[in-house]
């Protein structure tokens, strides 16, 4: 989406605040013994307080208000009454929503309670690489160059990136142009970031796997080799200088 008016900017700020607050409060609410369905229903309550509507439900008919992925799940995990959170779980929550015709996307991985499985280094790498990558973005910068930066940073930290999950444009719909903002170097991608546009930037940092695979439920994406993945995502407004992180209210 290209921001051309004050009203559009305010609209993007409002929905970005809603998804950021929902993600932050869901993370704080999560505790061992809780089902992922309980956590999802709590997230739905927060979204409703802002008047926002779940984007995956609206767009794809997703069977949940938010996506909650655990451990070897990478993304699009379905909230379930049968799955309970455990101490040390690697949890990813992805919250995207619509409000007054504007859409925003925000996600983050974290360790629940004590880091008994040593996932915090991976989580920290994903978070830090995202913030570093965002600092590289401004109008005119090649999308491929930012992907190369993310991939290089991951490699230097001893990790890989998932190559079939990408960031995307966002604003008037959940997914819009540019349709692919990879976290790896794609020399065929000649597009450049545009000033005053809004996009969702994501990192998918992996301990070993390079690709996500369908778990078999039509939604959840997993690793096949037992490796773990941390994801972080912010909706940003591109400028001719450092971008504005619209979902920055959520410290993920």
N, C-alpha and C positions, 0 to 999 in steps of 0.2 A: 504494500500500500504506500502511496505517496502522500505525505502530509502537506496539504496546501492551505489549510485554514486553522485558526485558533480552535474552532469547535472540534475539528478532527483530532488535534493534539490533545485536547481535554478528554475526548472520548477514549483515546488510546491510554491516557494516564489512568482513567477510572477503571477500565477493565484490567489493566496491568496491576493496579493496586489490589483488585479483587482476587486475581489468581495468585499473586504473591502472598497476600495475607492468608489465603486458604492453604497454600503449601506450607507456610511457616507454622500455622496453627495445627495442621495435621501432624507435622513432625513432632511438635511439642506434645500432642495428645497421644501419640503412639506409645504402647507399653506392652511388655511380654504378656502373653495370654489372651490378648485381644485378637479377634479375627480381622482379616483384611476387609471384610464386609462392614464391620463396625467402624473401622477407620474411614472407609469410603463414605458411609452414611454421615459421619461427622463432617467430612469435607463438603458433602452436599448441603448440609445445614449452613456452613459458613458461606458458601456460594450464594445461597438463597438470601442471606442477610444483606448481601451486596446487590441483590436483584439480578445476579448473573446466572446464565444457563450453561450446563456442561457441554463443551464443544464436541467431544467424541460421541456423546449421545445424539446431539443434533445432527452432526455431519455423517456419522457412520452407523448409528444405532448400536453403539458399544454397550455391553451389558454391565455398566457401572458408571458412576459419576466422574471418577478419576481413574487413572491407570496406576496400579500398585504392583510392582515386580519385586520378587524376593530372590536373593542369592544368585543362582545361575540363570535366572530370568533377566533379560536385558531390558525389555520394554513391553508395553501394552498388556501387562498382567491384569487378569480379570479378578476383581474383588470377590472373595468367597467366604461363605459361612463355615467352610470346612478347614480353612487354612488359618492357623494361629501364629501370631508373631512370637519369636523367641529371642532371648538375650543373645546379642552378638550378630543377629541377622543383618545382612546387607540389604537395605530397603531402598527402592527407587519409587518416588511419587512424582507423577507427571500431571499437572493441573492445567487444563486449557478451557477457556470459557468465552461466552459472548455476552455483551451488555450494550443495549441501544445500537446494535448494528456494528459494533467493534469487537475484535477478537484478539486475545493474547494467549501466550503459551509460556509455561514456566515449569522447570523440573529440577530435581536434585536427588542425589543418592546420599545415604548416611548410614551409620552403624547404630543399631538400637542398643542402648545401654553400654555395657563393657565390651571392648573390642577383643573378644576372646578368640576370634578367628583371624586377627591381624588384617582387617580390610581397610583400616583408616588411611594407610599410605596411598592406596589406590584412590580412595575418595578424595583425599587432599590433592592428589595429582590432577584428577579430573576438574576439580573446582579451580585450582590455580591456573591450569592451562586455559580454561575458558576465559578467565579474566584477562590473562595475557593476550589471548587471541582477540578479544574485544578491543583492546587498546590499539591493535593493528588496523582496525577497520575505519575507513572514512570514504567519502564519495570518490569514485575513480579507482579504488584499489581492486585488483583482480580477486575474485572469489577463490580461484585456484591457489593463489599465493597464501591466503589465510588457511586454507586446507593443508597446504604444505607446512605451514608454521605449526599447526596443531599436531600433525603427524610427526614432525621432527622433535617437538617438545616431548611427545609421548615416548618416542624411541630413546631419547636421551635419558628419560626417567626409568627406562627398562620395561616399557609397556608397548602395546600395539593399539591400533584403532579399529573400530568396526567399520567396514567399508560399504555396507549396504543399508546404513541408516544415516540420514542427513538432516541438516537444518533446512529452513525454508522461509519464504516470505509469509507474512501474517498481517492482518489488519482488518480487511473487509470480509475475510473468510479465514478458516483455520489454516489452510494451505493455499498459497498463491505464489505468483512469480516474485523472486526467482525460486523455481521448484526444487532446486538442489543446491545446498550449501554444505559440501562434504567436509569431513574432518580428516581428509587425506588429499594428496596432490592429484588432481585430475587435469592433465594438460589439455584435454579436449574441452574443458569448460573455459570458455573465453569471456564469460560475462563479468561485469564489474559491479561493485556495490554503488548504489545511487544515493546521492545526498537527499535527505528528507524522506527516505523510505523507511519502513519498519520491517524488521526481519527477526526470526527466532534463530539464535546461534546455539548450537549444541556440541558437546563433546561426548564421545562414547569411547572411554579409555578401558582397554582390556588387558588382563594378565597374560593372555595367550591367543585367544581366538581372534580371527579377522572378519568373521561373518556371523550374522544372526540367522537363526533357523526357526521355522514355524514349529511350535510345541505340539501342534496337532489339534488345538481347540479353535483354530481360525483367527486367533488374536495374538496370543502370547508368543514373544520371540525369545529364544534361549540360545545358549552356547551348547555345542555338542560334545565338547572335550572337557567339560567340568571347570572351565576357566570362569573368572568373574569379570563383570563390567560395571564401571561407575559412569553415570551420566549426569551432566548439569546443563541447564538451558536457561537463557534469558531472552526476553523480547527487548530489542533495542531500537532506538531511532538513530539513523546514520546522519552525520553532519559532515562538514568539511574539516572537522577536528576530531577530538575524542567523542565516541558515540554517547548518547544518553541511554543509560540502562533503565528502561521503564519499569522493570520488575525488581529493581535494586532494593526496594523496601524489605525484600526477603533475603536475609543473609544466609545463603546456602553453602 
